[in-house]
Amino acid sequence: MVSVSVLSYNHVNYIRDCLDSIINQERDFEIEILIHDDGSDDGTQDVILAYQRDYPEIVKPILQPENLYRKGLGNFGLRYNFTRAKGKYIAMCDADDYWVCSKKLSLQVAFLEENPDFALVSNLRQNVTAQGEPIEGTIVSVLSTPCLLFRNIFRQDILTYPKKIVTDDIFIVTYVLEFGKAKVLDFLGSVYRHVDSGSLWSHLSPSEKAIRLRPSLHTMLEFFRTYGYKQSVRRVRFLMAINEFRYLKHAKDVRFEDYVRGGLCAIRSGKINVVKSYLYIVYQLLLRRSA
């Protein structure tokens, strides 16, 4: 019924929490756990193999002998897990995150079974420290990786998506929403663990992230255009506008071309409220400069 996609890399201190939270789900249907490990060298792969020995019908790993991300490859969930998923539905949980509701899958599966016009369902999420301690005020309603369950509707066109891009989670949600609506169920089911992995992305400023997202969003736009996903094209145009607004708000030195880029993205979004938001942001920036 459900294929759970797990991505890991040097998560030896966390992956047991992740896998236990999936295996211990209360359910009356079958699941599989599809793990892609990107060449961990800290013992993560040994833990995965131990779980595979204990649960051979459930745990199905791909253990890379070396790190592929450093070679310019990526989107491992799409390429290595989604393409072999047998489930009617796909869930996601990175190896440093975990689930905190034993009925998470059952509640989500039941909703999608009863509501065929919905393609995706999520739940409330809380952020925790690396040690698993809850961070106050972080329970949110989001379409976030460890919260998602969606219909297995992926086509072969996903294999043409670029092998390394920083917005694979945004791409997945946008793709799925082409086929139905989304719903966030009102229960705390997942946690996002804040781990200082030393990754470049986590240390970027908001304006730097906006710059890095520009080519990725453009690639998404071209993909959805190519395959005729009209709703997704509109969503990506909206995301492009929001990304430019983020840049305008946080950049230290806003140039004339930045105003033009933001304005064009706002107009191309096709939403009057987005255009109004852009004009308000420009107004605030001009007030700040005059002060």
Helices and strands as residue ranges (DSSP letters): E 2-8, H 15-23, E 31-37, H 44-54, E 59-63, G 69-71, H 76-76, I 77-81, G 82-84, E 89-92, E 98-99, H 104-114, E 118-128, E 140-141, G 145-147, E 149-151, G 156-160, H 168-177, E 181-193, G 201-203, H 206-226, H 230-250, H 256-268, H 272-290
